[in-house]
Amino acid sequence: MSVGTSSAPGARDARDPDRLRHDDPGGHGIDPDDLPDGLVIADAHGRVVTFNAAAERITAVPAAEALGQLLEKALPLEDLEGRRWWQLTDPYGGLAIRFRQPERNLLLPGGREVLVSARYVRAEPTGPVRRVVVSLRDTEARRRTERSHAELIATVAHELRSPLTSVKGFTATLLAKWERFTDDQKRLMLETVDADADRVTRLIAELLDISRIDSGRLEVRRQPVDIGAAVGRHIQAYVAAGLAADRFLLRIEHPLPALWADPDKVDQVLSNLLENAVRHGEGTVTIDITPSASPREGEDGGTGENTATSVTVSDEGPGIPEESMNRVFTRFWRGSKRGGTGLGLYIVKGIVEAHGGTITVGRAPVGGAEFRFTLPVSTPAYLT
């Protein structure tokens, strides 16, 4: 039974012309309980005639108790300064030209915050109010978003403070006591400043990437990409930095389909996955590059041909705990306490998905972490 048709004293039934009702083309009324937001409707006399299930959940007031009551009694809202909202807005006795109240944060008894908006239904533009329709929304989703933004700001502030303190300290010392240091000491301090400046630059680049991913504005500039050569360059860079060449095993299955992707962003994905494997993993880092079916259903046109390239990066370390698998690609997830902002894998996932690809995490055959991403061929339309 619809909440709005309760037989509570003073409530109106479904035949009441003042009861809000919407009909679909098939002639079936929409039950207020089907709505995701709280819906409260008061009639021309200010008594509640509809109080749906979502309103019950948000206010913790049973519908049977609310129906038939005056609106200000059933829904005793206050603004953030403790003033009674219905007395301030006075929907039935206020200005006749008003037709709505925009969404705002209000408080329920006990201090619980809700988002409230209202609509005044009049038979004529300046006539008396026939109905007041109130929408209620829980603020929990908004609070989670605000907490996420606060965490991002706190993380960024923390990550910026350390390198900037170092840069400021070394430059101030060099300026004040330049003549007292040897050339080797000056070089060491300048190299430290340079490394810290690179760290700040990387962090700013990560923030820009997150902004573009969240807003759907991450641009992908497709070019032919030799994925095997790209992985080889990263391995050579690690070897040149002092890692043993046998720390890496690169296996490529030919023939690979021609891959069109953004080479800079593919490099960013490879850099992050390989750095994680080297820093947090152990033993041999294995990179497998294989042709595969497209991650998007029907991409191969039903031919069964390989229209994508998969890259798997695995190590022989302790791996990722099973309970953490579903959080790996979220913001601020860190596999260990050894540095990092916890933003890298979130960005990696965004880049892969911007290419129309997929990325997964699991356990490697030898027990370590295994990341696998698949990119479709995605040849530009002007070449097809």
ChimeraX attribute file (.defattr): number of C-alpha atoms within 10 A of each C-alpha:
attribute: neighborCount
match mode: 1-to-1
recipient: residues
	/A:1	7
	/A:2	15
	/A:3	19
	/A:4	28
	/A:5	21
	/A:6	20
	/A:7	14
	/A:8	17
	/A:9	12
	/A:10	14
	/A:11	23
	/A:12	22
	/A:13	16
	/A:14	15
	/A:15	8
	/A:16	13
	/A:17	9
	/A:18	17
	/A:19	20
	/A:20	18
	/A:21	12
	/A:22	11
	/A:23	10
	/A:24	8
	/A:25	6
	/A:26	6
	/A:27	8
	/A:28	9
	/A:29	11
	/A:30	13
	/A:31	16
	/A:32	24
	/A:33	20
	/A:34	11
	/A:35	13
	/A:36	13
	/A:37	19
	/A:38	23
	/A:39	22
	/A:40	28
	/A:41	25
	/A:42	28
	/A:43	24
	/A:44	16
	/A:45	13
	/A:46	19
	/A:47	23
	/A:48	29
	/A:49	33
	/A:50	30
	/A:51	30
	/A:52	25
	/A:53	23
	/A:54	22
	/A:55	27
	/A:56	19
	/A:57	14
	/A:58	18
	/A:59	19
	/A:60	10
	/A:61	15
	/A:62	16
	/A:63	23
	/A:64	17
	/A:65	12
	/A:66	23
	/A:67	28
	/A:68	24
	/A:69	20
	/A:70	18
	/A:71	23
	/A:72	17
	/A:73	12
	/A:74	20
	/A:75	20
	/A:76	15
	/A:77	24
	/A:78	20
	/A:79	16
	/A:80	14
	/A:81	8
	/A:82	11
	/A:83	13
	/A:84	16
	/A:85	17
	/A:86	17
	/A:87	13
	/A:88	11
	/A:89	14
	/A:90	11
	/A:91	22
	/A:92	17
	/A:93	10
	/A:94	13
	/A:95	12
	/A:96	16
	/A:97	12
	/A:98	16
	/A:99	17
	/A:100	16
	/A:101	14
	/A:102	10
	/A:103	14
	/A:104	12
	/A:105	17
	/A:106	22
	/A:107	21
	/A:108	16
	/A:109	11
	/A:110	6
	/A:111	12
	/A:112	12
	/A:113	21
	/A:114	21
	/A:115	17
	/A:116	19
	/A:117	17
	/A:118	20
	/A:119	18
	/A:120	20
	/A:121	21
	/A:122	18
	/A:123	10
	/A:124	10
	/A:125	12
	/A:126	12
	/A:127	11
	/A:128	19
	/A:129	25
	/A:130	19
	/A:131	25
	/A:132	25
	/A:133	19
	/A:134	23
	/A:135	18
	/A:136	22
	/A:137	20
	/A:138	20
	/A:139	14
	/A:140	11
	/A:141	10
	/A:142	11
	/A:143	11
	/A:144	11
	/A:145	11
	/A:146	12
	/A:147	12
	/A:148	14
	/A:149	12
	/A:150	12
	/A:151	14
	/A:152	17
	/A:153	12
	/A:154	12
	/A:155	16
	/A:156	16
	/A:157	11
	/A:158	12
	/A:159	17
	/A:160	18
	/A:161	13
	/A:162	13
	/A:163	20
	/A:164	16
	/A:165	12
	/A:166	16
	/A:167	20
	/A:168	11
	/A:169	13
	/A:170	18
	/A:171	15
	/A:172	12
	/A:173	13
	/A:174	16
	/A:175	9
	/A:176	10
	/A:177	10
	/A:178	13
	/A:179	10
	/A:180	10
	/A:181	12
	/A:182	9
	/A:183	11
	/A:184	9
	/A:185	12
	/A:186	16
	/A:187	12
	/A:188	12
	/A:189	19
	/A:190	16
	/A:191	12
	/A:192	16
	/A:193	21
	/A:194	13
	/A:195	14
	/A:196	19
	/A:197	17
	/A:198	13
	/A:199	17
	/A:200	18
	/A:201	13
	/A:202	12
	/A:203	19
	/A:204	14
	/A:205	12
	/A:206	17
	/A:207	16
	/A:208	13
	/A:209	22
	/A:210	21
	/A:211	13
	/A:212	15
	/A:213	19
	/A:214	12
	/A:215	9
	/A:216	11
	/A:217	12
	/A:218	17
	/A:219	14
	/A:220	14
	/A:221	13
	/A:222	17
	/A:223	14
	/A:224	13
	/A:225	16
	/A:226	14
	/A:227	23
	/A:228	18
	/A:229	10
	/A:230	15
	/A:231	19
	/A:232	13
	/A:233	13
	/A:234	16
	/A:235	21
	/A:236	14
	/A:237	11
	/A:238	17
	/A:239	15
	/A:240	11
	/A:241	9
	/A:242	9
	/A:243	14
	/A:244	11
	/A:245	13
	/A:246	10
	/A:247	16
	/A:248	21
	/A:249	14
	/A:250	14
	/A:251	14
	/A:252	14
	/A:253	10
	/A:254	9
	/A:255	9
	/A:256	19
	/A:257	16
	/A:258	18
	/A:259	20
	/A:260	21
	/A:261	24
	/A:262	18
	/A:263	18
	/A:264	14
	/A:265	19
	/A:266	19
	/A:267	16
	/A:268	15
	/A:269	21
	/A:270	20
	/A:271	18
	/A:272	15
	/A:273	21
	/A:274	24
	/A:275	14
	/A:276	19
	/A:277	25
	/A:278	20
	/A:279	12
	/A:280	19
	/A:281	21
	/A:282	17
	/A:283	16
	/A:284	17
	/A:285	22
	/A:286	20
	/A:287	23
	/A:288	16
	/A:289	23
	/A:290	20
	/A:291	22
	/A:292	19
	/A:293	20
	/A:294	24
	/A:295	20
	/A:296	14
	/A:297	9
	/A:298	11
	/A:299	18
	/A:300	17
	/A:301	9
	/A:302	8
	/A:303	9
	/A:304	12
	/A:305	14
	/A:306	18
	/A:307	23
	/A:308	25
	/A:309	23
	/A:310	22
	/A:311	23
	/A:312	20
	/A:313	23
	/A:314	33
	/A:315	29
	/A:316	20
	/A:317	19
	/A:318	14
	/A:319	21
	/A:320	21
	/A:321	11
	/A:322	9
	/A:323	7
	/A:324	12
	/A:325	13
	/A:326	10
	/A:327	12
	/A:328	18
	/A:329	22
	/A:330	15
	/A:331	18
	/A:332	19
	/A:333	17
	/A:334	19
	/A:335	17
	/A:336	11
	/A:337	7
	/A:338	8
	/A:339	10
	/A:340	15
	/A:341	16
	/A:342	18
	/A:343	21
	/A:344	26
	/A:345	20
	/A:346	20
	/A:347	25
	/A:348	23
	/A:349	20
	/A:350	24
	/A:351	25
	/A:352	20
	/A:353	16
	/A:354	17
	/A:355	23
	/A:356	16
	/A:357	22
	/A:358	20
	/A:359	20
	/A:360	15
	/A:361	18
	/A:362	17
	/A:363	19
	/A:364	19
	/A:365	11
	/A:366	14
	/A:367	15
	/A:368	21
	/A:369	25
	/A:370	24
	/A:371	19
	/A:372	18
	/A:373	22
	/A:374	25
	/A:375	28
	/A:376	28
	/A:377	23
	/A:378	19
	/A:379	15
	/A:380	12
	/A:381	6
	/A:382	5
	/A:383	5
	/A:384	6
